[in-house]
Amino acid sequence: MEIKKKQPENLAEKKQTNEISGQKDNSKIEKGSFAKMSQRFFRSRIGNALIPRLRELRFSLYLMSKSATSIAGLVIIGILVIVAAFPSIFAPPYNPLNPFQMPFDPTKGDPPGAPIPPGTDGYIFGTGEYGADIYYGIIWGAQISMVFSIEIIAISIAIGLVLGLLAGYKGGAIDEIVMRLTDVFLSVPSLVLVMAIAAVLGRNLESTKLALIMVWWSGYTRVIRGQVLSIRENAYVDAARAAGASETRIMFRHILPNSWAPMIVQATMDMGSVVLVMAGLSYLGLGAEDGTTEWGKMIQEGQNYFIAGDWWMVLFPGLAILFFVLAFNLVGDGLRDILDPKMRR
């Protein structure tokens, strides 16, 4: 009798355990199915958006790898970026408060303060006036050139992007005002206009940067406006407009991504042009102050000694400018060939 009484209890316990295990299994199935559904959703949305872009990027890198000049430009840019990002590794700062100040040792040379040839007394590239270390100036000058070029190009692109989008998409009075203002800046030679602005603002690198920004934005405005005028008439823009998309979404989501190519090429080549103009202003006495590790200023300080036979004071800063400009021009040519649909196929 006791055994018969225990059987129903065992059956009831089995039912409870089965129900509990069934609930756990159902929760696991629900969690598993939800995870699979979410993964499929994100894979379908993100994958459909990224796969074509990744395929184009892979094809672009393949085309870039076939160009020896582009690879050479990328290698030089990589070296310049490393030197500009970590200059203290290659040349410890002479003055930690102002590492861009040239180190001087007027006791060196014969007579004291005279330039020393390369490889003498531990000076790799020799010395300049009053014992200025040319190697130190080349290393820390790379950071000045790289940072200033990036800042000037980035701010100029931002200004030209907004003005070019508004002028090209809106048209009418906005287009007339923006383009007439752009024509004023483009009608005057850029170097002359930069010299005039820099002379008014003062003799320092910050004034030079501001003067270059005030001049450089006009070229990007014209490029972006021309691209927007041709793209805004496409069918997908009309479809987005008919679907009720706002003008801001149409401009930044549908028009801008298809207008990047010419601006990227121009910005890459302008990196070298900015360094050339900045060096020219410093050479003319309108850029960096005396004793600054700026390549143009170093050439200006060594021009008189170059005639006397001290060639290293001009040669090494000149080679630095040459390789900087050459590298970005080579990469810009490669990007133009890649981003041009007619030349990449």
Helices and strands as residue ranges (DSSP letters): H 2-65, H 68-85, H 87-90, G 129-131, H 134-170, H 172-187, H 190-201, H 205-231, H 235-242, H 247-249, I 250-255, G 256-258, H 260-283, H 295-307, H 312-339, H 341-344
